[in-house]
Amino acid sequence: MSIRVPASTANLGPGFDSLGMALSISAEIGVIDDASGVDDLAKAVDDHHPASIAFRRAGGVGGVWVRSPIPMGRGLGFSGAMRVGGAAAAIAQDVSGDGEAFRARRGEVLAVAAELEGHADNASASLFGGIVATDGEHAVRVESPLRPDVVVWIPASTTSTNASRTGLPATVPFGDAVFNVGRTALLVAALAAGDVPALAAATGDRLHQDVRFARAPSSRAALAAGLAAGAWCGWLSGSGPTIALLADAGDGSRIASALPTDGQAKVIAIASEGVQIVGD
């Protein structure tokens, strides 16, 4: 038995800790027991790995293996995916792989993953797929008619989410808070309505990106290059340093070719499915 779980990009610009988007880069997490081993492409992980911690927290029994192409420390939701996958593996184990019973208990997976993460944006997207709005306890998918290419630019450097968060100010001007509330509302509405022209303004932010860009000027340059090349919109993915851009379907490769060469550009998509039992 194993669990497939997608990567994610969080915040989407203004939606700090409240918006996430699942991405078509998937990890697989499984249980090691007397009847199953670990294949050559997977890795048995120790008790300190986020998947193992979530697996145990959700009541799992046995060891855990992971097969993951999601880069660590790059802002693509590695820890969120691992925690969702680990908790989901425990629930799937408890219901003996029954897909309907598993789906009925996804709230338990979210509770465990969000508690361990400290915020629910990445975890909600990896759990439910698509675009998700969350307040930390509840999560609702934002259904959108848009099917864009997603271009991610991934530099070699890494970012510690905890260190990045501690660098943010404890308070912000009232006007900046109002700005982000308005842009977040506009972004959700634009995605739901398929209003592409509104997305550039809707992904504006005054709460966190400028502070983080100050430590990652190459990421700021990559975002500017993608927008100049014709991407609809873009943002710092989570705490960075990865940049995520949305573009016309079929135009992603051209956008990717315009991005700085000191990072790896990939053309992917929004993952419509969240966490799944493999074979369900």
Order of alpha helices (4+ residues) and beta strands (2+ residues): beta-beta-beta-alpha-beta-alpha-alpha-alpha-alpha-beta-beta-beta-alpha-alpha-alpha-alpha-alpha-beta-beta-alpha-beta-beta
